Amino acid sequence: MKLLRRPAFLAAGALTLLLALYISVVASLSFALLRDDSWLARGIGVASLVLPFVAAWYLWQEWRLVIAVQRMGARLEQEGRLPVHDGPRTPSGRLEEQAARDVYEVARAGVDLEPDSWVAWFHLAAGYSVMEDRAQARRSYRYAAELFRRSAG
């Protein structure tokens, strides 16, 4: 599978392993505190046991999104419908402001026309990305992934 050879995927895998190590260390320390005779130590053990669960939940949600975005992207690539962002670029390679705004406006219009289309939301997420609005891009990718899953991919 091509995905497993991508540097970003490998880096994400390495960070996941580090986070898993952190989760296991914190969890084991929490359980050690729970076995202590002091009520204060037990209280800290209970409180710190929440952190590994939160981290594990977050990690699950992120990987679920990554896998969905990869599947959506692969499908769009196969169908020749991946977003293409042409236009004048800055020396760093980013689209110039007006070209990025144009990409966003076209993608926004696509969502307005087809609000239940995961493809339209995927394109909007890419539009937000070129506008450098990472938070909105992430929300749009999440919504696209939700629609993608509902449509049985």
Secondary structure as the mmCIF struct_conf table of DSSP 4:
data_model
#
loop_
_struct_conf.conf_type_id
_struct_conf.id
_struct_conf.beg_label_comp_id
_struct_conf.beg_label_asym_id
_struct_conf.beg_label_seq_id
_struct_conf.end_label_comp_id
_struct_conf.end_label_asym_id
_struct_conf.end_label_seq_id
HELX_RH_3T_P HELX_RH_3T_P1 LYS A 2 ARG A 5
HELX_RH_AL_P HELX_RH_AL_P1 PRO A 7 LEU A 34
TURN_TY1_P TURN_TY1_P1 ARG A 35 ARG A 35
BEND BEND1 ASP A 36 ASP A 37
HELX_RH_AL_P HELX_RH_AL_P2 TRP A 39 GLU A 79
TURN_TY1_P TURN_TY1_P2 GLY A 80 GLY A 80
BEND BEND2 GLY A 87 GLY A 87
STRN STRN1 ARG A 89 ARG A 89
TURN_TY1_P TURN_TY1_P3 PRO A 91 SER A 92
BEND BEND3 GLY A 93 GLY A 93
HELX_LH_PP_P HELX_LH_PP_P1 ARG A 94 ARG A 94
STRN STRN2 LEU A 95 LEU A 95
HELX_LH_PP_P HELX_LH_PP_P2 GLU A 96 GLU A 96
HELX_RH_AL_P HELX_RH_AL_P3 GLU A 97 LEU A 113
TURN_TY1_P TURN_TY1_P4 PRO A 115 ASP A 116
HELX_RH_AL_P HELX_RH_AL_P4 TRP A 118 VAL A 130
TURN_TY1_P TURN_TY1_P5 MET A 131 GLU A 132
HELX_RH_AL_P HELX_RH_AL_P5 ARG A 134 ARG A 150
TURN_TY1_P TURN_TY1_P6 SER A 151 ALA A 152
#
